[in-house]
């Protein structure tokens, strides 16, 4: 896809209340720069996901205004909105290896002015870590739980708290973890009622599900 052929969804904010996210992994630096500039000139906050460090550096060298969010492997161009009030979403991860996906989810919400709070490394291999933060989760309307390996964290969490829980399987784990497929299957087969699940490594999708939930609340 050459940049002039990109059909950007510049009305997504008006239609859905969401900023368009650009998938960066399979785009060249040239394409990303052109898309960022097109969105910026249209008055839209530009948000690009899945950008590795080398490509991010190349994009920023050509467009110095771009902000690199290294922990989330994302780029933005334009001022991020001020986050209003207290955090509304908790982003949890089973281990620090799940951090990139958790950071992507948190940044995607930050792009929409939603404040989050993160709880990293609270996986069920040390259940006491999750139990210790449960009181901190009580006032947060929506929870996003990112986990690789067998992906048990969202199931355990959804069995302990009443809020909506969105599970994000992460492509972390040995052998039969199969690049996150074991975590995905485990979350889909969860016995915790009402657990929602997005695709492997899809922190952005989890964030948009959380945003829809928040927008539907009175």
N, C-alpha and C positions, 0 to 999 in steps of 0.2 A: 504494500500500500504506500503510495507516495503521498506526501503531506497534502497537496492540493485536492486529492481524492478523498481525504478524511471527511466524513459527514458528522460533524460534531453536534451533539445534542445540547445546543445552547439554551433551549427552553426547559430543560429538565428541572431547574430550580422552580420555575413558575408552575410547571405541571405537577411535580411530585414533592417539591420542597427539598430537593437533593441536588448537590453539586455533581456534575458529571465526573466520574473517575476514569482516567486514561490508563489502560493496561500497558506498562512499559517494558515488560520482559522481552517481548518479541518485536519491539520497535527499535529502529536505529536511533542514534543520538540526533541525527538530522531530522528525523520524523518527530521526535519528542520536542525538539526546540521549535519546530514550525507549529506544532499543535499548541504548545504552551503560549507562544506569542499570539496565535490566532485567538485563543480563549481570553488572554489578557487584554487584547485590543477590543474584544467584545464586551469588556467589563465584567468578565466572570473570573472567579477564583479558580486557578488551574491546579489540579491535583492528579499526580501520576503515581501509580503503585508499581511494585516489583521492579525496581531499578537497582542493578548491582553497582558497587562502588566505582568501578572504572567508568561505566557509562554515566553515572551521576557526575563524576568529575569532568567528563567531556562536555556534558550539557551545561554545567555551571561555568566552565571556561568560556563557552560561547554566549552564555546568557547569565551574567553575574548576578542578576536580580533573583535568580532561582534560589530557593532555600532547600538545602539537602537535609532530610530527616534520616540520618544514617541508621539508627536503631530500627526504624520501620521500613527501611529500603524504599522510601518514597520521596517525591519532590513536590514542592508547591511554588506557585508564582502568584503573588498578590498578598494582601494583608489578611491574616487569619482573623476571624471575628472574635471579639471578646467573649469569653465564656461567662455566662450569666449565673450567678448564684452558686449554690452548693453542687458538688458532683451528683450526677443523676445515674451514672452507669459505673458498675465495678467491672474491671477487666482482670480476670484471674488466669494464671498459667500453672500447669502442672510442674514445669521445671524451667530453668533459665534458658534451656534450648528452645523453648516455645516463644521466646520473647519477641522475635521479629513479627510473628503473626499477631501477638497481643498488642504490640506497639502500632501495627497497622490499623487495628480496630480502634485504638484510642485516638490516633491521629485523624482517622476518618470522622469520628464524632467531633473532634476539636475543630475540624474544618467547617462543621455545621453549628459551631458555637456551644456544643454540649461538653460540659466538664466531666471528666472521668477520674477515677482513682484506681490505681493498679495494685494487685496483690500477686507478686511473682513467686514462683517456687513453693506452691502450696498443694502439691500433688499428693495422691493417696498413698504413696510409698512411705510417707511420714504423716499419717492422718492427723496427728496432733497439730500440725502446722495449719491445716484448714480449720480445725475446730477452734484454734486460737483466734482466728480472724472473723468468725461468725458474728460476734457482736458488732463489728465494724460494718457489716453488710446490711444490718437491719433497716437502715433508713434509705437505702439505695433502691430505686424502683426496678431496675433491670440489671441482670448479671450476665456477663459473657465469660465463658470458661473455655480456655484453649488447652488442649492436651494431646500429646502424642502417645507412643507405646500402645497400651490397650485402650487409652482414652476414657478412663474411669471417672475422672474428676467431675464432668458435668452430671453424670448419673448420681454420684454421691451428693453433690451439691443440691441437685433438684430434689433429693429425698430429705433434705434438711431444712430448706428455706421455702417460703411461699411465693417469692417473686418469680417472674418469668426468667428462665435460664436458657441461654442460647449456647449450644455446644459447638466448638470449632475443632475438628480433628486436625492434627498437625503431623506433617510428614517427618516425624522423628521416631526412631526406634530400630532395633535389630531385625534382621531376617524377615520373619513372618509379619512384622509390622507393615511391610509392603508399601512403604512410602505414604503412610497415613491411612491405608485402606482398612487395616485392623481397627484403628480408632474410629473411623467412620462407621464401619459395620457395628462396632460395639455400641456407639451412641445411638444409631438407628434402632438397635435391638434393645435399648434401655427399658428397664421396668419402671423407671421413674416417670410418673404421669405428667404429661404436658411439656416434656423436654423438647425444645426445638433444635434442629441440627442444620448447619450449612455445610458447604463442600470443603474438601481438604484445603487447609491453609487460607481459607477465605475470611480473613479478618475484616475486610471491607464489607463483605456481605453480612456478617454478623452485626457490624455497626449499623448498617442500614435497616436491618430487622429491628434493632433496638430503637432506632430513630422513629420508625413507624409505630412501635409500641408507645413511645413517649408522646408522639403527636396525637395518638388516639385517646390518651388519658384526659379526663376532664380537667 
